[in-house]
Amino acid sequence: MLLGEDTGGRRLPGNTAEPAGGERPTVAIVGAGIGGLTLAGALSASGTPYVIHEQTRELGEVGAGVQLSPNAIRPLLRLGLGPALEEHAVRIDAMEVRGWNGRPIARTPLGADCERMFAAPYLTIHRAHLHDALLSLVDRDRLGLGQKLSAARELPGGTGVRLSFEDGSVREADVVVGADGIHSTVRETLRRDEPVYSGLGIYRGLVPMDALPAEARERLVRLWLGPGGHFVAYPVASGTYLSYAATVPLPSDAPPRESWSRPGDPDELRAVFGSWTGLVADIVEAVETTHQWALHDRPPLRTWSTDRITLLGDAAHPMLPFMAQGANQAIEDAMDLAACLADAPGGAVPERLAHYEALRIPRTAEVQRGSRGNAGILHLPDGPAQRRRDAQMAVHAALHDRAALYAHETGAAWCRLDPSGNSSKHSKKGTLPSAREGQAVERTLSLWGG
């Protein structure tokens, strides 16, 4: 079956009836990354006015891959991206984990089993292809480039938000969404904090399949774990390239700034991973150029909204990449936020934003914590602790152990409204998940890295 062929076209993420209490609010999205563009596409589908402010003058994505799990694929199919995913993405048959010396640790079947269990495949894709697909959902007249935000302030009386830009221009919107990444300017409106350095760095890049052995073409996400580092690889771009991500410790005395564009040294990459067994050594030997940057996250927030301002993606919950959920969680954010705003009159915005963060904070906080926790278990030296970890991974490698992540639904089904227009499924603002609430997700998160 082709991706999305039974979706009936582009589906709306929420109720598209005209709001009873006035006109739909205009939403200003700050940032045109994966999360911001997904939100724009979902708002467009529901008829909610929006505008995007992007600081760069030319859109582009670093040459690296991204893993898309079923919890993100289902929303993307509802937005009509099935044909683009079919053209550029790779359906993954399984996820394999091995030791640095090639010993098998665990294998999770995906492929058709994943589609049957979660109504969507597990895909890998070049970030640029995903970005281009999302951009196709956006009205280019609503996308402003070269617009670097300097401040966002709510207007007196809570009637809207004033946006000030570095070129001196000022604009206003009914709602502002910060989708501007880990160094978010919008986040500074809500909280003054700094990214937390993990002590780790990552090399990312692409290698042409023609430069690698035939086994590299298998439709697998592969992870190799070793003392002080781990290595991830999978096919992208319809299988013509292999995307790799290699994580290593970095000096903690002067960590470099988190940046996707910092060039790395292929020889340094080879010095760490060149002696690893099998395909890892073949990949690093074929690397000609690479990017390297320090890995940061931030602690989970108890609240990320005011009456008129909210956050999504890395601006709200930057996470280490050790669950391969950063892009997936941003897509979930975007779909839930679009559903909450889809038929909201202006006066209902504060309640809808509170409802949105109540839906998202418990889940994203657990993913953040699980991703950070994995940093401590993926790089164990050979020995008893490593053997215990490997045994746990093998026990929990079944596909149904992924249900806490992959079965999660977003969008209209999660934003039920009562006749007054208020959220009927609103939990207390500022609530982080209890230990019991997080158990199902935590069992999944503590066992796999990306």
C-alpha positions in Angstrom: 0.0 0.0 0.0 1.3 3.5 -0.8 1.7 5.8 2.1 -1.5 7.7 2.8 -3.5 6.1 0.0 -6.4 5.4 2.3 -6.4 8.8 4.1 -8.9 10.4 1.8 -6.7 13.3 1.0 -5.6 16.1 3.3 -7.4 15.8 6.7 -8.1 18.6 9.0 -6.6 18.5 12.5 -9.6 19.9 14.3 -13.1 21.3 13.9 -13.2 23.7 10.9 -16.6 25.3 11.7 -16.5 29.1 12.3 -16.0 29.9 15.9 -19.1 31.0 17.8 -17.5 33.8 19.7 -15.7 35.8 17.0 -13.0 35.6 14.3 -10.2 33.1 14.4 -7.0 34.4 15.9 -4.0 35.1 13.7 -1.1 32.9 14.8 2.5 34.2 14.4 5.0 31.3 14.2 8.6 32.2 15.0 10.8 29.7 13.2 10.4 27.6 10.0 12.0 24.4 11.1 10.2 21.0 11.2 7.9 22.0 14.1 7.0 25.4 12.8 6.2 24.2 9.3 4.2 21.3 10.6 2.1 23.8 12.7 1.7 26.1 9.7 0.5 23.2 7.6 -2.0 22.0 10.2 -3.3 25.5 10.8 -3.7 26.0 7.1 -5.7 22.7 6.8 -8.1 24.0 9.5 -8.4 27.5 8.1 -6.7 29.2 11.0 -4.8 32.3 9.8 -1.0 32.3 10.4 2.2 34.0 9.4 5.8 32.6 9.8 8.8 34.7 10.8 12.1 33.0 10.0 15.5 34.6 10.9 17.5 33.1 8.0 17.3 34.7 4.6 17.5 31.3 2.8 15.9 28.1 4.0 18.0 25.0 4.1 18.7 21.9 6.2 22.0 20.3 7.2 22.8 17.2 5.3 21.7 14.5 7.8 18.9 12.1 8.3 16.0 12.0 10.7 14.0 9.0 12.0 10.2 9.2 11.9 8.3 6.9 14.1 4.6 6.0 13.6 3.5 8.6 16.2 4.7 11.3 13.7 4.0 9.5 10.5 0.2 9.3 11.1 -0.1 13.1 11.5 2.1 13.7 8.4 -0.2 11.4 6.4 -3.2 13.3 7.6 -1.6 16.5 6.3 -1.3 14.9 2.8 2.5 14.2 2.8 2.1 10.5 1.8 3.4 11.0 -1.8 6.4 13.0 -0.6 7.3 10.4 2.0 6.8 7.6 -0.5 9.2 9.3 -2.9 12.0 10.1 -0.6 11.8 8.1 2.7 13.0 4.6 3.4 10.7 2.0 5.1 12.7 0.5 7.9 12.5 -3.3 8.3 14.1 -3.5 11.8 16.2 -1.8 14.4 19.4 -3.7 15.4 21.7 -3.1 18.3 25.3 -4.5 18.4 28.4 -4.1 20.5 31.4 -2.2 19.1 32.9 -5.7 18.3 29.9 -6.8 16.3 28.2 -9.0 18.9 24.4 -8.9 18.6 22.5 -7.3 21.4 18.9 -6.8 20.4 16.6 -6.6 17.3 13.2 -5.0 17.0 11.2 -6.0 13.9 9.5 -3.0 12.2 8.3 -3.2 8.5 4.9 -4.7 8.0 4.5 -5.6 11.6 4.9 -2.0 12.6 2.3 -0.9 10.0 -0.2 -3.5 11.3 0.3 -2.6 14.9 0.5 1.2 14.7 -1.2 2.0 11.4 2.0 3.6 10.0 5.5 2.5 9.1 8.8 3.5 10.6 10.6 5.8 8.1 14.0 7.4 7.7 14.4 10.5 5.6 16.9 13.2 4.7 16.0 16.3 6.7 16.0 18.5 3.6 13.4 16.2 1.9 11.2 16.4 5.0 11.7 20.1 5.2 10.7 20.6 1.5 7.7 18.4 2.0 6.4 20.5 4.9 7.2 23.7 3.0 4.8 22.5 0.3 2.0 22.9 2.8 2.8 26.6 3.4 1.5 29.6 1.6 4.7 31.4 0.6 3.1 34.8 1.0 2.8 34.0 4.7 6.5 33.1 5.1 8.8 36.0 6.0 12.6 35.4 5.7 15.3 37.4 7.2 13.1 38.4 10.1 15.1 37.9 13.3 13.0 38.4 16.5 14.5 40.5 19.3 11.5 40.5 21.7 7.9 39.4 22.1 5.6 41.2 24.6 2.0 40.7 25.4 -0.1 43.8 24.9 -1.9 45.5 27.8 -5.1 43.7 28.6 -3.9 40.5 27.1 -5.4 41.3 23.7 -2.4 40.2 21.6 1.4 40.2 21.3 3.8 42.8 19.9 6.8 41.3 18.1 10.0 43.4 17.7 12.6 42.5 15.1 16.2 43.3 14.8 15.7 45.4 11.7 13.5 47.8 13.7 10.2 46.6 12.4 7.3 45.8 14.8 4.3 43.5 14.2 1.3 42.3 16.2 -0.5 39.0 16.4 -3.2 37.4 18.4 -1.1 34.4 19.3 2.7 33.8 19.1 4.3 30.4 19.0 8.0 30.0 19.6 9.3 27.3 17.3 12.7 28.9 17.2 14.9 26.1 18.6 17.0 25.5 21.7 18.2 29.2 21.7 14.7 30.5 21.5 14.1 34.2 21.8 10.4 33.5 22.5 11.3 31.2 25.4 13.2 34.1 27.1 9.8 35.8 27.4 8.7 33.0 29.8 11.9 31.9 31.5 15.5 33.0 31.7 17.5 29.8 31.6 20.5 28.4 29.6 21.0 25.2 27.7 22.7 22.4 29.7 25.8 20.9 28.2 25.8 17.1 28.3 29.5 16.6 28.0 28.9 14.8 24.7 29.4 15.8 21.0 28.0 14.3 17.9 29.3 13.9 14.3 26.7 13.8 11.6 26.8 13.4 7.9 26.0 11.4 4.8 28.0 8.8 2.8 27.0 7.7 -0.7 25.8 4.1 -0.8 28.0 3.5 -3.8 31.0 4.0 -1.4 29.9 1.3 1.0 29.6 -2.5 1.1 26.3 -4.0 0.0 25.1 -4.7 3.5 24.8 -0.9 4.1 21.8 -0.9 1.7 19.7 -3.1 4.1 16.7 -1.2 5.4 17.8 -1.1 9.0 18.4 1.4 11.7 21.7 0.2 13.2 23.2 1.1 16.6 26.6 0.0 17.8 27.4 0.6 21.5 30.9 0.8 22.9 33.0 2.2 25.7 32.8 6.0 25.6 30.7 6.3 22.4 28.0 4.9 20.1 27.3 5.0 16.4 24.0 5.1 14.5 23.4 4.6 10.8 20.5 4.2 8.4 19.6 4.7 4.8 17.9 8.0 3.5 17.1 9.6 0.2 15.4 6.6 -1.3 18.4 4.5 -0.2 21.0 6.4 -2.1 22.8 7.7 1.0 23.6 6.4 4.5 23.1 8.9 7.3 25.3 8.4 10.3 25.5 9.9 13.8 28.5 9.2 16.0 28.4 10.3 19.7 31.6 10.8 21.7 32.6 12.7 24.9 33.9 16.2 24.5 36.0 18.4 26.8 33.8 19.9 29.5 36.0 22.9 30.4 35.1 24.9 27.2 32.2 23.2 25.4 31.5 24.6 21.9 28.1 26.2 21.3 25.3 24.0 20.1 25.3 24.4 16.3 24.3 22.3 13.3 26.7 24.0 10.9 30.1 23.6 12.7 32.5 21.5 10.5 34.1 18.4 12.0 37.3 16.6 11.3 36.8 13.2 9.6 40.2 12.0 10.9 39.0 12.6 14.5 36.0 10.5 13.7 38.1 7.7 12.3 40.4 7.9 15.3 37.5 6.9 17.6 35.5 4.5 15.5 38.0 3.2 12.9 38.9 0.2 15.0 35.2 -0.9 15.6 34.2 -4.1 13.8 32.5 -4.4 10.5 30.3 -1.7 8.9 31.2 1.1 11.3 34.9 1.0 10.1 33.7 1.0 6.5 31.5 4.0 7.1 34.0 6.2 8.8 36.6 5.3 6.2 34.3 6.6 3.5 33.5 9.9 5.3 34.8 12.9 3.4 33.1 15.7 5.2 31.2 15.8 8.6 29.6 18.2 11.0 30.2 18.1 14.7 28.5 19.9 17.6 28.1 19.8 21.3 24.9 18.3 22.7 22.7 20.3 25.0 19.2 20.1 26.4 17.3 22.0 29.1 15.4 20.8 32.2 11.6 20.2 31.6 9.4 23.2 32.2 6.3 23.2 34.4 4.7 25.7 32.1 5.6 27.1 28.7 2.6 29.3 27.9 1.1 32.7 28.9 -2.3 33.8 27.8 -1.1 34.6 24.2 2.4 33.1 23.9 3.4 29.4 23.8 6.3 27.2 22.6 6.8 24.0 20.7 9.6 21.6 19.7 13.1 22.5 20.9 12.0 25.9 22.1 9.8 24.1 24.6 11.6 20.9 25.4 15.1 20.5 23.8 16.2 16.9 24.3 19.3 14.9 23.6 19.0 12.7 20.5 19.2 9.4 22.3 15.6 8.4 21.7 15.5 9.8 18.1 12.3 11.6 19.1 13.2 15.3 18.8 11.5 15.8 15.4 8.7 13.4 16.3 7.8 15.3 19.4 7.8 18.6 17.6 5.3 17.2 15.1 3.1 16.0 17.9 3.3 19.4 19.5 2.3 21.1 16.3 -0.7 18.8 15.6 -2.1 19.2 19.2 -1.6 23.0 19.2 -3.3 23.3 15.8 -6.2 21.2 17.0 -6.6 23.4 20.1 -6.6 26.6 18.1 -8.6 25.3 15.1 -12.0 26.8 16.0 -11.0 29.1 18.9 -12.5 32.6 19.1 -10.0 35.2 20.3 -11.3 35.1 23.8 -10.8 31.4 24.2 -7.0 31.5 23.4 -5.7 31.5 27.0 -7.8 28.4 27.8 -6.7 26.7 24.6 -3.0 27.4 25.2 -3.3 26.1 28.8 -5.0 23.0 27.5 -2.2 22.5 24.8 0.6 22.5 27.4 -1.4 20.3 29.7 -1.6 17.7 26.9 2.1 18.0 26.0 4.2 18.7 29.1 3.8 15.3 30.8 4.8 13.4 27.6 7.6 15.6 26.5 9.1 15.8 30.0 9.3 12.0 30.1 11.0 11.9 26.7 13.4 14.5 27.8 14.3 12.6 30.9 14.6 9.3 29.1 16.8 10.7 26.5 19.1 12.2 29.1 19.1 9.0 31.1 20.2 7.0 28.0 23.4 9.1 27.8 24.6 7.3 30.9 23.9 3.7 29.7 24.9 3.7 26.0 28.7 4.2 26.6 29.4 1.6 29.2 32.8 -0.1 29.2 32.8 -3.8 28.6 32.0 -5.6 31.9 29.2 -6.6 34.2 27.2 -3.3 33.9 27.4 -3.5 30.1 26.2 -7.2 30.1 23.2 -6.3 32.4 22.3 -3.4 30.0 22.5 -5.7 27.0 20.4 -8.4 28.6 17.7 -5.7 29.4 17.7 -4.5 25.8 17.3 -8.0 24.5 14.3 -8.7 26.9 12.5 -5.5 25.9 13.2 -5.6 22.1 9.6 -6.6 21.1 7.7 -4.2 19.0 4.8 -3.9 21.5 7.3 -2.5 24.0 7.3 0.6 21.7 3.6 1.2 22.1 4.0 4.0 24.7 5.7 6.0 22.0 4.4 4.8 18.7 0.6 4.4 19.6 0.3 8.0 20.9 -2.4 10.0 19.0 -2.4 13.7 18.4 -4.7 16.3 16.9 -8.5 16.5 17.0 -9.0 13.4 19.1 -7.1 15.0 22.0 -8.8 18.4 22.0 -12.4 17.8 22.9 -14.5 20.9 23.6 -17.7 21.5 25.5 -20.5 23.6 24.0 -19.1 26.8 25.7 -15.8 26.5 23.7 -13.7 25.5 26.7 -11.5 22.5 26.8 -13.2 19.5 28.4 -10.1 17.5 29.0 -7.9 20.1 30.8 -5.5 19.0 33.5 -3.9 21.4 36.0 -1.5 23.9 34.4 2.1 23.4 35.5 1.7 19.7 36.3 4.6 17.3 35.6 3.9 13.6 35.3 3.8 11.4 38.4 6.1 8.3 38.5 3.1 6.1 37.7 2.0 8.2 34.7 5.4 8.0 33.2 6.1 4.3 33.7 5.0 3.1 30.3 7.0 5.7 28.4 9.9 5.3 30.8 10.2 1.5 30.1 10.6 2.3 26.5 12.9 5.3 26.9 15.4 3.7 29.2 16.3 0.9 26.8 17.2 2.5 23.4 19.4 5.2 22.2 19.6 7.1 18.9 
